Amino acid sequence: RPSWLQPSGLLDRAELPDYLDGTLAGDYGYDPLGLGKDKETVEKYRVNELIHARWAMLAAAGIIIPEGLQANGADIRGGTWFETGAEMLNGGTLNYFAVPWGIVNNPLPLFLVVAIEVALMGAVEYYRRQGTGPAGYSPGVGKFDSSIFDGLDNLYPGGPFDPLGLADDPEVLEELKVKEIKNGRLAMISVLGFAVQSYVTGEGPYANWSKHVADPFGYNLLTVLGAEERTPTL
């Protein structure tokens, strides 16, 4: 497997920790801070990393796409991600169902929306942690009972919920696992960058990108940080 080895990398093979044995997708033997400690700890971190990576990929798309649609004429309120919550709130209600071409006028009590989301996400996370699931129906599978989840990997596609057949070919699935974690790591860094960028410039990433493309030498990191009105204060 590829690893951070000398002379093409950073580490000699003898310096690779035992707990990074290449079995995990995206494992290249690189843990300079020794965060893994042992294989059990690495497995726990991988679960957390993968879940955060998936949320970050969704977040990155959810941050850029609405802002881009609004900037190009779509009737969306609060397209800039850090303004969305305030813009969609109307007193104690929330216009919950926004679509690319507008907002469906169906204000719901904010408390109800939060309660529904907490209940649904809590149930999903409970089933994931337990490695089980409820009986139900899935296209291509039909009706199934809860025993269908026995022995399945609780982190990756398979079983009744795999509409694209991603787990059909084990070799393809292993390749997709690597692609997923790599893109997820980039997404986590990107979302952090979006947050810092919004604090510094007061704008969303699409607006920053548009200005930079229009004037690369006049609007970039150096000019933003050098502008007196844009200098962040801590």
N, C-alpha and C positions, 0 to 999 in steps of 0.2 A: 504494500500500500504506500502511497505517497506520504511523506512525513517531513518535518522540519529538520533535515539532516545536513551535516557538513559533507562536502564543501558547497553543495547547492542550497543548503538551508542553514538553520541556526544551531541545531543540536546534533551531537553525536548519538549514535544508536544506543550506547550505554546509558545516556542521560534520559532516555524516554521512560516515563513512569510505567510501572507494571499495570496499573489500572486502565491505561489507555492502550488497549490491545487491538484496536481497529475494528471491533465488532459493531460499534455505533456509527451511524451515518454521519459523515463530516468529521470523524476523528482522525486527526493528522499528528497525534502525539504531542500536541503543543499545550502545555499548562505551566507556564513559567512561574506562576504564583502558588502552585501546588494546591489549588482549590479543591481538586478531586479527592485527595487523601486516600480513598479506596474505591473499589468498584461499586459498592452499594451507594456511596455518596455521589459518584458520577451518574449512576442510574437515576437517582433522585433529581440531580441537576438537569439531566437530559429531559425529564418529564416537564420540569418548570420552563426550561429553555424552549422546548418545542411548542408548548401552549402559548407562551408569550410571543414566540415568533409568528404563530398563526394569527394571533390578535393584531400584531404589528403589521402584518401584510394586509389584513382587512382595514386597519386604521389608515395606512398609507394611501390606499385606494380611496377610502372614504374621506380623506382630507383633501386630496388633489382633485378628484373628479367633480364633486359639487361646486367647488370654487371655479374650476375651469368652465363648467356648464353655465354658471351664473355670469362669468366674465364674457361669455359668448352669446348672451341674450336669453338664457333660460330663466323662467319666472320662478326663481328659488330665493327664499329669504334666508339669510344667514349662511350663505355658501362658504364663507370663510370659517374654518373649523372652530376657532375659539369664540366666534360670535353666534354659532348655531343655537346653542341652548337658550340664550337670552332672546334671540329673534323668534324662536318657535313658541316660547312661552307667551301666554295671553292671560294675564292674571294667574289664576290657579289651574289653568288648563294647558294642554299641550297639543298642538297640531301635529299629530304623531306620524302620519303617513305622508312623507314627502316623496315625490316622484320626479324624474328628470325634467318633466315639462311643467311642473307646478306643484302646488300643495293641495291635497284633498282636504276639504274643510270638514273635519270631524274632531273637534276639540274634545280631548278626554281629560278627566281629572289627573293631575300629575301623580298624586298618591297612588291611583289605580294602576297607572302605567308602570311605576316603580315596583309595585307589589307583584304585578304579573311577570315582569322581567326577572325579579329576584326568585320567584317561585320556579319559573321555567329553567333558568340557569342553574339554580340549586339542584333541581331534579337531574339535569344533564350531568352535572359534575358528580353528583352522588352515584349515578349509574356508572360513570367512567371510572371512578375510584374503586368501585366494587367489582368492576369487570362484568357487570350484568346489564340487563335491560328489560323493558316491559314487552309483553306480547303485542303484536301489531300486524301491519300489512305493509308490504313494500313492492313496488312494481318490479316485475321480473322474478320475484321470489314468491309472492302471494302472501297468504296468512302464515304467521309463524308464532311460536311461543317463546318464552324467555330462555329456554334451553339452547336456542340457536347461538347465544352469546358465549356459551361455555368454551373456554380454551382460546378465545380470540385475543389478539393483541389489542389492548385498550387505547393505543395511541395512533394506530394506523388503520386505513380503510380495510374493510372486509365484512363478511357476514351479510346481513340483510340491507345494510346501507352502504352500497358501493355501486351507484347507478352508472358510473363510467367504467366499471370493471378494472379499476386501477390495481387491484390485488390479484388479478387473474394470472399474471405472469410474474413469478417470484423475482426473476432477474430485472425486469422492468420496474417492479416495485422498489427494489433496492436502489436502482438508479434515481428514481423519483424521490426517495427519502433524502438522498444527498442533495438533490436540487432544491428540495423544500427547505432543508435546514440552512443551506447557503443563502437562498433568497430571504428566508426569515431573519437571519442575522443582519443582512443588509437593511431589511425593513425596520428592525429595531433601532439601528443606527440612524436611519432616515427619519423616523418619527422623533427621536431625540433631537436631531438637527432641525426639524420643523418647529419644535417647541422653542429651542434657543433662538432660531431665526425670527420667529414671531415676536419674541420678547425684544430683540434688538431692533427690528424694523417696524414692528407694529402692523405687519401685513402677512398674508398667507403665502405659501410656497409658490402657488401659481402666479401670483402678482410679482413676486421676486424674480421668478424665472422669466416672465414676460419682459420685465424691465431690463434684465441682464441680456437677453437675446436681442432686444432692440438697441441696446447701447452697452456692449460688453466691457469697454474700457471706461465708460462713465458710471456704470452701476455694477459693482462687484464687491467682494469682501473688503478690500482695502478702502474703497471710496465710501462704503457704508459706515465702516468703523471710524473713518476719518472725518465724516460729516459731523459738525458740532451738534446738530439737532437729533442725530441718530446715535450718539454715543451713549451706551447703556450705563446706568449708575446702579451700584449695589448698596 
